[in-house]
Amino acid sequence: MNKEFVKKMIKSEMLRCSAIKEILPEPIKNRVDDFEREAAGVLKEIILETFEDKPEGKAKECKKVNIN
C-alpha cells in the first residue's frame, strides 16, 4: 500500500476516536482514557520483550561436508 494512504487512514481513525470521546459523558471518557493508557503500557512491554536479545540456548552448529 501507499505510505501516504496508510498515514492518512491512521490519522483519520485517530480523529474519529477523539470525536467519539468528545461526545461521551465525563465518567466514561475518563474510563476510556485509563484503558488507553493501560493498553499502551501492555503493548510497550510486549514490544520490549519481543525485541529483547535472548540467547536461545545452545548455539547451532554447521557441519561442512565434502562431496567427491
PDB file of N, CA, C, O and CB in Angstrom:
ATOM      1  N   MET A   1       0.834  -1.188   0.000  1.00  0.00           N
ATOM      2  CA  MET A   1       0.000   0.000   0.000  1.00  0.00           C
ATOM      3  C   MET A   1       0.876   1.249   0.000  1.00  0.00           C
ATOM      4  O   MET A   1       2.047   1.221   0.377  1.00  0.00           O
ATOM      5  CB  MET A   1      -0.947   0.000   1.213  1.00  0.00           C
ATOM      6  N   ASN A   2       0.287   2.292  -0.419  1.00  0.00           N
ATOM      7  CA  ASN A   2       0.972   3.564  -0.457  1.00  0.00           C
ATOM      8  C   ASN A   2       1.176   4.088   0.963  1.00  0.00           C
ATOM      9  O   ASN A   2       0.246   4.050   1.769  1.00  0.00           O
ATOM     10  CB  ASN A   2       0.187   4.575  -1.306  1.00  0.00           C
ATOM     11  N   LYS A   3       2.378   4.577   1.283  1.00  0.00           N
ATOM     12  CA  LYS A   3       2.682   5.070   2.624  1.00  0.00           C
ATOM     13  C   LYS A   3       1.778   6.235   3.015  1.00  0.00           C
ATOM     14  O   LYS A   3       1.291   6.299   4.144  1.00  0.00           O
ATOM     15  CB  LYS A   3       4.141   5.497   2.709  1.00  0.00           C
ATOM     16  N   GLU A   4       1.560   7.137   2.094  1.00  0.00           N
ATOM     17  CA  GLU A   4       0.725   8.303   2.384  1.00  0.00           C
ATOM     18  C   GLU A   4      -0.711   7.877   2.697  1.00  0.00           C
ATOM     19  O   GLU A   4      -1.347   8.435   3.592  1.00  0.00           O
ATOM     20  CB  GLU A   4       0.742   9.286   1.196  1.00  0.00           C
ATOM     21  N   PHE A   5      -1.210   6.905   1.972  1.00  0.00           N
ATOM     22  CA  PHE A   5      -2.559   6.407   2.209  1.00  0.00           C
ATOM     23  C   PHE A   5      -2.679   5.825   3.609  1.00  0.00           C
ATOM     24  O   PHE A   5      -3.650   6.090   4.317  1.00  0.00           O
ATOM     25  CB  PHE A   5      -2.934   5.356   1.163  1.00  0.00           C
ATOM     26  N   VAL A   6      -1.693   5.032   4.005  1.00  0.00           N
ATOM     27  CA  VAL A   6      -1.711   4.410   5.329  1.00  0.00           C
ATOM     28  C   VAL A   6      -1.645   5.479   6.419  1.00  0.00           C
ATOM     29  O   VAL A   6      -2.370   5.404   7.410  1.00  0.00           O
ATOM     30  CB  VAL A   6      -0.536   3.416   5.479  1.00  0.00           C
ATOM     31  N   LYS A   7      -0.775   6.474   6.234  1.00  0.00           N
ATOM     32  CA  LYS A   7      -0.665   7.557   7.207  1.00  0.00           C
ATOM     33  C   LYS A   7      -1.990   8.298   7.357  1.00  0.00           C
ATOM     34  O   LYS A   7      -2.411   8.599   8.474  1.00  0.00           O
ATOM     35  CB  LYS A   7       0.440   8.534   6.795  1.00  0.00           C
ATOM     36  N   LYS A   8      -2.640   8.587   6.252  1.00  0.00           N
ATOM     37  CA  LYS A   8      -3.908   9.317   6.298  1.00  0.00           C
ATOM     38  C   LYS A   8      -5.015   8.479   6.926  1.00  0.00           C
ATOM     39  O   LYS A   8      -5.869   9.011   7.635  1.00  0.00           O
ATOM     40  CB  LYS A   8      -4.319   9.750   4.894  1.00  0.00           C
ATOM     41  N   MET A   9      -5.008   7.184   6.672  1.00  0.00           N
ATOM     42  CA  MET A   9      -6.020   6.305   7.272  1.00  0.00           C
ATOM     43  C   MET A   9      -5.839   6.234   8.790  1.00  0.00           C
ATOM     44  O   MET A   9      -6.817   6.265   9.537  1.00  0.00           O
ATOM     45  CB  MET A   9      -5.942   4.885   6.656  1.00  0.00           C
ATOM     46  N   ILE A  10      -4.602   6.138   9.237  1.00  0.00           N
ATOM     47  CA  ILE A  10      -4.336   6.105  10.676  1.00  0.00           C
ATOM     48  C   ILE A  10      -4.756   7.423  11.316  1.00  0.00           C
ATOM     49  O   ILE A  10      -5.366   7.436  12.385  1.00  0.00           O
ATOM     50  CB  ILE A  10      -2.840   5.825  10.952  1.00  0.00           C
ATOM     51  N   LYS A  11      -4.429   8.519  10.661  1.00  0.00           N
ATOM     52  CA  LYS A  11      -4.798   9.831  11.177  1.00  0.00           C
ATOM     53  C   LYS A  11      -6.313   9.990  11.237  1.00  0.00           C
ATOM     54  O   LYS A  11      -6.835  10.563  12.193  1.00  0.00           O
ATOM     55  CB  LYS A  11      -4.187  10.934  10.315  1.00  0.00           C
ATOM     56  N   SER A  12      -7.021   9.493  10.232  1.00  0.00           N
ATOM     57  CA  SER A  12      -8.478   9.600  10.229  1.00  0.00           C
ATOM     58  C   SER A  12      -9.098   8.777  11.355  1.00  0.00           C
ATOM     59  O   SER A  12     -10.089   9.194  11.955  1.00  0.00           O
ATOM     60  CB  SER A  12      -9.039   9.149   8.881  1.00  0.00           C
ATOM     61  N   GLU A  13      -8.520   7.610  11.645  1.00  0.00           N
ATOM     62  CA  GLU A  13      -9.022   6.779  12.753  1.00  0.00           C
ATOM     63  C   GLU A  13      -8.774   7.470  14.097  1.00  0.00           C
ATOM     64  O   GLU A  13      -9.618   7.418  14.992  1.00  0.00           O
ATOM     65  CB  GLU A  13      -8.344   5.379  12.738  1.00  0.00           C
ATOM     66  N   MET A  14      -7.624   8.111  14.230  1.00  0.00           N
ATOM     67  CA  MET A  14      -7.335   8.836  15.472  1.00  0.00           C
ATOM     68  C   MET A  14      -8.317   9.980  15.661  1.00  0.00           C
ATOM     69  O   MET A  14      -8.809  10.206  16.766  1.00  0.00           O
ATOM     70  CB  MET A  14      -5.890   9.372  15.468  1.00  0.00           C
ATOM     71  N   LEU A  15      -8.602  10.702  14.583  1.00  0.00           N
ATOM     72  CA  LEU A  15      -9.554  11.811  14.670  1.00  0.00           C
ATOM     73  C   LEU A  15     -10.968  11.312  14.967  1.00  0.00           C
ATOM     74  O   LEU A  15     -11.715  11.956  15.704  1.00  0.00           O
ATOM     75  CB  LEU A  15      -9.548  12.617  13.367  1.00  0.00           C
ATOM     76  N   ARG A  16     -11.331  10.170  14.396  1.00  0.00           N
ATOM     77  CA  ARG A  16     -12.656   9.597  14.647  1.00  0.00           C
ATOM     78  C   ARG A  16     -12.794   9.215  16.121  1.00  0.00           C
ATOM     79  O   ARG A  16     -13.824   9.470  16.745  1.00  0.00           O
ATOM     80  CB  ARG A  16     -12.897   8.359  13.743  1.00  0.00           C
ATOM     81  N   CYS A  17     -11.748   8.604  16.666  1.00  0.00           N
ATOM     82  CA  CYS A  17     -11.782   8.213  18.079  1.00  0.00           C
ATOM     83  C   CYS A  17     -11.871   9.431  18.982  1.00  0.00           C
ATOM     84  O   CYS A  17     -12.617   9.422  19.961  1.00  0.00           O
ATOM     85  CB  CYS A  17     -10.546   7.388  18.437  1.00  0.00           C
ATOM     86  N   SER A  18     -11.125  10.471  18.671  1.00  0.00           N
ATOM     87  CA  SER A  18     -11.177  11.672  19.515  1.00  0.00           C
ATOM     88  C   SER A  18     -12.537  12.358  19.399  1.00  0.00           C
ATOM     89  O   SER A  18     -13.012  12.937  20.376  1.00  0.00           O
ATOM     90  CB  SER A  18     -10.054  12.655  19.125  1.00  0.00           C
ATOM     91  N   ALA A  19     -13.172  12.306  18.232  1.00  0.00           N
ATOM     92  CA  ALA A  19     -14.507  12.893  18.074  1.00  0.00           C
ATOM     93  C   ALA A  19     -15.533  12.114  18.895  1.00  0.00           C
ATOM     94  O   ALA A  19     -16.425  12.709  19.499  1.00  0.00           O
ATOM     95  CB  ALA A  19     -14.920  12.915  16.584  1.00  0.00           C
ATOM     96  N   ILE A  20     -15.410  10.808  18.918  1.00  0.00           N
ATOM     97  CA  ILE A  20     -16.334   9.998  19.711  1.00  0.00           C
ATOM     98  C   ILE A  20     -16.133  10.281  21.193  1.00  0.00           C
ATOM     99  O   ILE A  20     -17.105  10.366  21.945  1.00  0.00           O
ATOM    100  CB  ILE A  20     -16.136   8.495  19.418  1.00  0.00           C
ATOM    101  N   LYS A  21     -14.869  10.429  21.624  1.00  0.00           N
ATOM    102  CA  LYS A  21     -14.601  10.711  23.030  1.00  0.00           C
ATOM    103  C   LYS A  21     -15.150  12.067  23.452  1.00  0.00           C
ATOM    104  O   LYS A  21     -15.499  12.255  24.617  1.00  0.00           O
ATOM    105  CB  LYS A  21     -13.110  10.655  23.298  1.00  0.00           C
ATOM    106  N   GLU A  22     -15.230  13.007  22.526  1.00  0.00           N
ATOM    107  CA  GLU A  22     -15.746  14.338  22.850  1.00  0.00           C
ATOM    108  C   GLU A  22     -17.220  14.298  23.252  1.00  0.00           C
ATOM    109  O   GLU A  22     -17.656  15.100  24.078  1.00  0.00           O
ATOM    110  CB  GLU A  22     -15.563  15.273  21.661  1.00  0.00           C
ATOM    111  N   ILE A  23     -17.988  13.374  22.676  1.00  0.00           N
ATOM    112  CA  ILE A  23     -19.422  13.347  22.982  1.00  0.00           C
ATOM    113  C   ILE A  23     -19.768  12.403  24.141  1.00  0.00           C
ATOM    114  O   ILE A  23     -20.924  12.327  24.558  1.00  0.00           O
ATOM    115  CB  ILE A  23     -20.199  12.936  21.744  1.00  0.00           C
ATOM    116  N   LEU A  24     -18.759  11.684  24.662  1.00  0.00           N
ATOM    117  CA  LEU A  24     -19.004  10.780  25.784  1.00  0.00           C
ATOM    118  C   LEU A  24     -19.182  11.565  27.082  1.00  0.00           C
ATOM    119  O   LEU A  24     -18.605  12.640  27.243  1.00  0.00           O
ATOM    120  CB  LEU A  24     -17.850   9.774  25.925  1.00  0.00           C
ATOM    121  N   PRO A  25     -19.980  11.030  28.007  1.00  0.00           N
ATOM    122  CA  PRO A  25     -20.058  11.648  29.334  1.00  0.00           C
ATOM    123  C   PRO A  25     -18.694  11.572  30.032  1.00  0.00           C
ATOM    124  O   PRO A  25     -17.884  10.695  29.732  1.00  0.00           O
ATOM    125  CB  PRO A  25     -21.150  10.954  30.199  1.00  0.00           C
ATOM    126  N   GLU A  26     -18.455  12.483  30.948  1.00  0.00           N
ATOM    127  CA  GLU A  26     -17.145  12.614  31.597  1.00  0.00           C
ATOM    128  C   GLU A  26     -16.670  11.334  32.297  1.00  0.00           C
ATOM    129  O   GLU A  26     -15.508  10.965  32.125  1.00  0.00           O
ATOM    130  CB  GLU A  26     -17.196  13.734  32.601  1.00  0.00           C
ATOM    131  N   PRO A  27     -17.505  10.641  33.074  1.00  0.00           N
ATOM    132  CA  PRO A  27     -17.005   9.418  33.742  1.00  0.00           C
ATOM    133  C   PRO A  27     -16.582   8.330  32.748  1.00  0.00           C
ATOM    134  O   PRO A  27     -15.582   7.643  32.958  1.00  0.00           O
ATOM    135  CB  PRO A  27     -18.083   8.858  34.674  1.00  0.00           C
ATOM    136  N   ILE A  28     -17.337   8.184  31.688  1.00  0.00           N
ATOM    137  CA  ILE A  28     -16.992   7.170  30.683  1.00  0.00           C
ATOM    138  C   ILE A  28     -15.744   7.592  29.928  1.00  0.00           C
ATOM    139  O   ILE A  28     -14.904   6.753  29.602  1.00  0.00           O
ATOM    140  CB  ILE A  28     -18.164   6.944  29.698  1.00  0.00           C
ATOM    141  N   LYS A  29     -15.615   8.863  29.650  1.00  0.00           N
ATOM    142  CA  LYS A  29     -14.426   9.377  28.964  1.00  0.00           C
ATOM    143  C   LYS A  29     -13.176   9.106  29.800  1.00  0.00           C
ATOM    144  O   LYS A  29     -12.134   8.741  29.255  1.00  0.00           O
ATOM    145  CB  LYS A  29     -14.568  10.894  28.685  1.00  0.00           C
ATOM    146  N   ASN A  30     -13.273   9.283  31.118  1.00  0.00           N
ATOM    147  CA  ASN A  30     -12.134   9.010  31.999  1.00  0.00           C
ATOM    148  C   ASN A  30     -11.773   7.531  31.985  1.00  0.00           C
ATOM    149  O   ASN A  30     -10.592   7.182  31.983  1.00  0.00           O
ATOM    150  CB  ASN A  30     -12.443   9.460  33.432  1.00  0.00           C
ATOM    151  N   ARG A  31     -12.779   6.658  31.976  1.00  0.00           N
ATOM    152  CA  ARG A  31     -12.513   5.220  31.935  1.00  0.00           C
ATOM    153  C   ARG A  31     -11.845   4.828  30.623  1.00  0.00           C
ATOM    154  O   ARG A  31     -10.940   3.994  30.612  1.00  0.00           O
ATOM    155  CB  ARG A  31     -13.814   4.426  32.123  1.00  0.00           C
ATOM    156  N   VAL A  32     -12.288   5.430  29.507  1.00  0.00           N
ATOM    157  CA  VAL A  32     -11.684   5.143  28.207  1.00  0.00           C
ATOM    158  C   VAL A  32     -10.231   5.607  28.188  1.00  0.00           C
ATOM    159  O   VAL A  32      -9.358   4.903  27.680  1.00  0.00           O
ATOM    160  CB  VAL A  32     -12.480   5.823  27.072  1.00  0.00           C
ATOM    161  N   ASP A  33      -9.974   6.787  28.738  1.00  0.00           N
ATOM    162  CA  ASP A  33      -8.595   7.292  28.797  1.00  0.00           C
ATOM    163  C   ASP A  33      -7.703   6.368  29.626  1.00  0.00           C
ATOM    164  O   ASP A  33      -6.573   6.077  29.233  1.00  0.00           O
ATOM    165  CB  ASP A  33      -8.570   8.715  29.388  1.00  0.00           C
ATOM    166  N   ASP A  34      -8.212   5.904  30.777  1.00  0.00           N
ATOM    167  CA  ASP A  34      -7.435   4.975  31.607  1.00  0.00           C
ATOM    168  C   ASP A  34      -7.155   3.674  30.853  1.00  0.00           C
ATOM    169  O   ASP A  34      -6.043   3.148  30.894  1.00  0.00           O
ATOM    170  CB  ASP A  34      -8.182   4.674  32.924  1.00  0.00           C
ATOM    171  N   PHE A  35      -8.175   3.165  30.168  1.00  0.00           N
ATOM    172  CA  PHE A  35      -7.998   1.933  29.400  1.00  0.00           C
ATOM    173  C   PHE A  35      -6.942   2.105  28.314  1.00  0.00           C
ATOM    174  O   PHE A  35      -6.117   1.216  28.105  1.00  0.00           O
ATOM    175  CB  PHE A  35      -9.325   1.501  28.776  1.00  0.00           C
ATOM    176  N   GLU A  36      -6.961   3.247  27.618  1.00  0.00           N
ATOM    177  CA  GLU A  36      -5.981   3.504  26.565  1.00  0.00           C
ATOM    178  C   GLU A  36      -4.565   3.538  27.131  1.00  0.00           C
ATOM    179  O   GLU A  36      -3.642   2.993  26.525  1.00  0.00           O
ATOM    180  CB  GLU A  36      -6.296   4.824  25.853  1.00  0.00           C
ATOM    181  N   ARG A  37      -4.387   4.173  28.288  1.00  0.00           N
ATOM    182  CA  ARG A  37      -3.061   4.236  28.913  1.00  0.00           C
ATOM    183  C   ARG A  37      -2.575   2.842  29.302  1.00  0.00           C
ATOM    184  O   ARG A  37      -1.417   2.495  29.069  1.00  0.00           O
ATOM    185  CB  ARG A  37      -3.093   5.149  30.152  1.00  0.00           C
ATOM    186  N   GLU A  38      -3.469   2.042  29.900  1.00  0.00           N
ATOM    187  CA  GLU A  38      -3.085   0.686  30.300  1.00  0.00           C
ATOM    188  C   GLU A  38      -2.752  -0.171  29.081  1.00  0.00           C
ATOM    189  O   GLU A  38      -1.780  -0.927  29.098  1.00  0.00           O
ATOM    190  CB  GLU A  38      -4.209   0.030  31.114  1.00  0.00           C
ATOM    191  N   ALA A  39      -3.559  -0.054  28.022  1.00  0.00           N
ATOM    192  CA  ALA A  39      -3.306  -0.837  26.812  1.00  0.00           C
ATOM    193  C   ALA A  39      -1.980  -0.438  26.182  1.00  0.00           C
ATOM    194  O   ALA A  39      -1.244  -1.299  25.698  1.00  0.00           O
ATOM    195  CB  ALA A  39      -4.448  -0.656  25.801  1.00  0.00           C
ATOM    196  N   ALA A  40      -1.667   0.845  26.180  1.00  0.00           N
ATOM    197  CA  ALA A  40      -0.385   1.300  25.621  1.00  0.00           C
ATOM    198  C   ALA A  40       0.776   0.745  26.444  1.00  0.00           C
ATOM    199  O   ALA A  40       1.805   0.370  25.883  1.00  0.00           O
ATOM    200  CB  ALA A  40      -0.323   2.851  25.580  1.00  0.00           C
ATOM    201  N   GLY A  41       0.623   0.689  27.759  1.00  0.00           N
ATOM    202  CA  GLY A  41       1.670   0.134  28.610  1.00  0.00           C
ATOM    203  C   GLY A  41       1.897  -1.341  28.348  1.00  0.00           C
ATOM    204  O   GLY A  41       3.038  -1.802  28.294  1.00  0.00           O
ATOM    205  N   VAL A  42       0.803  -2.086  28.183  1.00  0.00           N
ATOM    206  CA  VAL A  42       0.924  -3.519  27.900  1.00  0.00           C
ATOM    207  C   VAL A  42       1.599  -3.736  26.553  1.00  0.00           C
ATOM    208  O   VAL A  42       2.485  -4.581  26.432  1.00  0.00           O
ATOM    209  CB  VAL A  42      -0.461  -4.198  27.918  1.00  0.00           C
ATOM    210  N   LEU A  43       1.186  -2.979  25.544  1.00  0.00           N
ATOM    211  CA  LEU A  43       1.808  -3.109  24.225  1.00  0.00           C
ATOM    212  C   LEU A  43       3.294  -2.774  24.271  1.00  0.00           C
ATOM    213  O   LEU A  43       4.103  -3.434  23.619  1.00  0.00           O
ATOM    214  CB  LEU A  43       1.104  -2.203  23.218  1.00  0.00           C
ATOM    215  N   LYS A  44       3.648  -1.761  25.034  1.00  0.00           N
ATOM    216  CA  LYS A  44       5.055  -1.386  25.160  1.00  0.00           C
ATOM    217  C   LYS A  44       5.860  -2.522  25.774  1.00  0.00           C
ATOM    218  O   LYS A  44       6.951  -2.841  25.302  1.00  0.00           O
ATOM    219  CB  LYS A  44       5.201  -0.114  26.006  1.00  0.00           C
ATOM    220  N   GLU A  45       5.321  -3.138  26.832  1.00  0.00           N
ATOM    221  CA  GLU A  45       6.012  -4.263  27.461  1.00  0.00           C
ATOM    222  C   GLU A  45       6.177  -5.425  26.494  1.00  0.00           C
ATOM    223  O   GLU A  45       7.239  -6.045  26.442  1.00  0.00           O
ATOM    224  CB  GLU A  45       5.257  -4.723  28.700  1.00  0.00           C
ATOM    225  N   ILE A  46       5.131  -5.724  25.729  1.00  0.00           N
ATOM    226  CA  ILE A  46       5.191  -6.827  24.768  1.00  0.00           C
ATOM    227  C   ILE A  46       6.243  -6.566  23.710  1.00  0.00           C
ATOM    228  O   ILE A  46       7.011  -7.461  23.358  1.00  0.00           O
ATOM    229  CB  ILE A  46       3.830  -7.044  24.110  1.00  0.00           C
ATOM    230  N   ILE A  47       6.282  -5.344  23.199  1.00  0.00           N
ATOM    231  CA  ILE A  47       7.257  -5.000  22.160  1.00  0.00           C
ATOM    232  C   ILE A  47       8.675  -5.093  22.709  1.00  0.00           C
ATOM    233  O   ILE A  47       9.566  -5.616  22.040  1.00  0.00           O
ATOM    234  CB  ILE A  47       6.991  -3.583  21.609  1.00  0.00           C
ATOM    235  N   LEU A  48       8.892  -4.589  23.923  1.00  0.00           N
ATOM    236  CA  LEU A  48      10.234  -4.642  24.503  1.00  0.00           C
ATOM    237  C   LEU A  48      10.673  -6.086  24.739  1.00  0.00           C
ATOM    238  O   LEU A  48      11.831  -6.423  24.492  1.00  0.00           O
ATOM    239  CB  LEU A  48      10.278  -3.855  25.821  1.00  0.00           C
ATOM    240  N   GLU A  49       9.769  -6.943  25.213  1.00  0.00           N
ATOM    241  CA  GLU A  49      10.121  -8.340  25.437  1.00  0.00           C
ATOM    242  C   GLU A  49      10.372  -9.067  24.126  1.00  0.00           C
ATOM    243  O   GLU A  49      11.229  -9.948  24.055  1.00  0.00           O
ATOM    244  CB  GLU A  49       9.024  -9.042  26.219  1.00  0.00           C
ATOM    245  N   THR A  50       9.630  -8.703  23.090  1.00  0.00           N
ATOM    246  CA  THR A  50       9.786  -9.363  21.803  1.00  0.00           C
ATOM    247  C   THR A  50      11.144  -9.065  21.180  1.00  0.00           C
ATOM    248  O   THR A  50      11.786  -9.964  20.637  1.00  0.00           O
ATOM    249  CB  THR A  50       8.676  -8.937  20.858  1.00  0.00           C
ATOM    250  N   PHE A  51      11.584  -7.822  21.252  1.00  0.00           N
ATOM    251  CA  PHE A  51      12.827  -7.431  20.599  1.00  0.00           C
ATOM    252  C   PHE A  51      14.036  -7.487  21.510  1.00  0.00           C
ATOM    253  O   PHE A  51      15.129  -7.077  21.121  1.00  0.00           O
ATOM    254  CB  PHE A  51      12.693  -6.058  20.051  1.00  0.00           C
ATOM    255  N   GLU A  52      13.852  -7.988  22.711  1.00  0.00           N
ATOM    256  CA  GLU A  52      14.958  -8.128  23.642  1.00  0.00           C
ATOM    257  C   GLU A  52      15.874  -9.248  23.162  1.00  0.00           C
ATOM    258  O   GLU A  52      15.405 -10.283  22.688  1.00  0.00           O
ATOM    259  CB  GLU A  52      14.444  -8.407  25.078  1.00  0.00           C
ATOM    260  N   ASP A  53      17.180  -9.034  23.289  1.00  0.00           N
ATOM    261  CA  ASP A  53      18.138 -10.071  22.875  1.00  0.00           C
ATOM    262  C   ASP A  53      18.157 -11.178  23.911  1.00  0.00           C
ATOM    263  O   ASP A  53      18.552 -10.968  25.058  1.00  0.00           O
ATOM    264  CB  ASP A  53      19.566  -9.478  22.686  1.00  0.00           C
ATOM    265  N   LYS A  54      17.728 -12.352  23.494  1.00  0.00           N
ATOM    266  CA  LYS A  54      17.717 -13.503  24.388  1.00  0.00           C
ATOM    267  C   LYS A  54      18.550 -14.612  23.761  1.00  0.00           C
ATOM    268  O   LYS A  54      18.360 -14.958  22.596  1.00  0.00           O
ATOM    269  CB  LYS A  54      16.261 -13.987  24.670  1.00  0.00           C
ATOM    270  N   PRO A  55      19.462 -15.160  24.530  1.00  0.00           N
ATOM    271  CA  PRO A  55      20.186 -16.314  23.994  1.00  0.00           C
ATOM    272  C   PRO A  55      19.236 -17.511  23.918  1.00  0.00           C
ATOM    273  O   PRO A  55      18.491 -17.788  24.859  1.00  0.00           O
ATOM    274  CB  PRO A  55      21.434 -16.651  24.876  1.00  0.00           C
ATOM    275  N   GLU A  56      19.271 -18.195  22.817  1.00  0.00           N
ATOM    276  CA  GLU A  56      18.360 -19.305  22.607  1.00  0.00           C
ATOM    277  C   GLU A  56      19.032 -20.629  22.926  1.00  0.00           C
ATOM    278  O   GLU A  56      18.959 -21.585  22.154  1.00  0.00           O
ATOM    279  CB  GLU A  56      17.848 -19.308  21.178  1.00  0.00           C
ATOM    280  N   GLY A  57      19.686 -20.665  24.076  1.00  0.00           N
ATOM    281  CA  GLY A  57      20.306 -21.909  24.496  1.00  0.00           C
ATOM    282  C   GLY A  57      21.590 -22.174  23.744  1.00  0.00           C
ATOM    283  O   GLY A  57      22.429 -21.287  23.588  1.00  0.00           O
ATOM    284  N   LYS A  58      21.733 -23.384  23.284  1.00  0.00           N
ATOM    285  CA  LYS A  58      22.935 -23.841  22.605  1.00  0.00           C
ATOM    286  C   LYS A  58      23.028 -23.244  21.201  1.00  0.00           C
ATOM    287  O   LYS A  58      22.037 -23.173  20.475  1.00  0.00           O
ATOM    288  CB  LYS A  58      22.957 -25.369  22.536  1.00  0.00           C
ATOM    289  N   ALA A  59      24.223 -22.823  20.840  1.00  0.00           N
ATOM    290  CA  ALA A  59      24.436 -22.267  19.504  1.00  0.00           C
ATOM    291  C   ALA A  59      24.307 -23.374  18.460  1.00  0.00           C
ATOM    292  O   ALA A  59      24.699 -24.516  18.698  1.00  0.00           O
ATOM    293  CB  ALA A  59      25.827 -21.584  19.406  1.00  0.00           C
ATOM    294  N   LYS A  60      23.771 -23.033  17.342  1.00  0.00           N
ATOM    295  CA  LYS A  60      23.601 -24.022  16.270  1.00  0.00           C
ATOM    296  C   LYS A  60      24.938 -24.278  15.587  1.00  0.00           C
ATOM    297  O   LYS A  60      25.757 -23.372  15.428  1.00  0.00           O
ATOM    298  CB  LYS A  60      22.548 -23.543  15.235  1.00  0.00           C
ATOM    299  N   GLU A  61      25.140 -25.517  15.191  1.00  0.00           N
ATOM    300  CA  GLU A  61      26.390 -25.904  14.541  1.00  0.00           C
ATOM    301  C   GLU A  61      26.159 -26.181  13.064  1.00  0.00           C
ATOM    302  O   GLU A  61      25.100 -26.663  12.659  1.00  0.00           O
ATOM    303  CB  GLU A  61      26.997 -27.139  15.224  1.00  0.00           C
ATOM    304  N   CYS A  62      27.162 -25.868  12.279  1.00  0.00           N
ATOM    305  CA  CYS A  62      27.140 -26.195  10.860  1.00  0.00           C
ATOM    306  C   CYS A  62      28.276 -27.171  10.592  1.00  0.00           C
ATOM    307  O   CYS A  62      29.412 -26.946  11.009  1.00  0.00           O
ATOM    308  CB  CYS A  62      27.269 -24.912   9.970  1.00  0.00           C
ATOM    309  N   LYS A  63      27.969 -28.226   9.914  1.00  0.00           N
ATOM    310  CA  LYS A  63      28.996 -29.206   9.566  1.00  0.00           C
ATOM    311  C   LYS A  63      29.289 -29.085   8.080  1.00  0.00           C
ATOM    312  O   LYS A  63      28.378 -29.044   7.253  1.00  0.00           O
ATOM    313  CB  LYS A  63      28.547 -30.659   9.932  1.00  0.00           C
ATOM    314  N   LYS A  64      30.565 -29.029   7.758  1.00  0.00           N
ATOM    315  CA  LYS A  64      30.961 -28.966   6.364  1.00  0.00           C
ATOM    316  C   LYS A  64      31.111 -30.377   5.833  1.00  0.00           C
ATOM    317  O   LYS A  64      31.708 -31.238   6.480  1.00  0.00           O
ATOM    318  CB  LYS A  64      32.271 -28.166   6.189  1.00  0.00           C
ATOM    319  N   VAL A  65      30.572 -30.603   4.664  1.00  0.00           N
ATOM    320  CA  VAL A  65      30.624 -31.925   4.046  1.00  0.00           C
ATOM    321  C   VAL A  65      31.298 -31.782   2.694  1.00  0.00           C
ATOM    322  O   VAL A  65      30.922 -30.929   1.891  1.00  0.00           O
ATOM    323  CB  VAL A  65      29.196 -32.549   3.901  1.00  0.00           C
ATOM    324  N   ASN A  66      32.287 -32.613   2.448  1.00  0.00           N
ATOM    325  CA  ASN A  66      32.961 -32.632   1.150  1.00  0.00           C
ATOM    326  C   ASN A  66      32.300 -33.678   0.269  1.00  0.00           C
ATOM    327  O   ASN A  66      32.111 -34.823   0.678  1.00  0.00           O
ATOM    328  CB  ASN A  66      34.482 -32.923   1.308  1.00  0.00           C
ATOM    329  N   ILE A  67      31.958 -33.279  -0.923  1.00  0.00           N
ATOM    330  CA  ILE A  67      31.361 -34.205  -1.880  1.00  0.00           C
ATOM    331  C   ILE A  67      32.371 -34.433  -2.991  1.00  0.00           C
ATOM    332  O   ILE A  67      32.826 -33.488  -3.636  1.00  0.00           O
ATOM    333  CB  ILE A  67      30.002 -33.658  -2.448  1.00  0.00           C
ATOM    334  N   ASN A  68      32.713 -35.679  -3.206  1.00  0.00           N
ATOM    335  CA  ASN A  68      33.701 -36.023  -4.247  1.00  0.00           C
ATOM    336  C   ASN A  68      33.008 -36.515  -5.485  1.00  0.00           C
ATOM    337  O   ASN A  68      33.667 -36.853  -6.468  1.00  0.00           O
ATOM    338  CB  ASN A  68      34.688 -37.086  -3.747  1.00  0.00           C
TER     339      ASN A  68
END
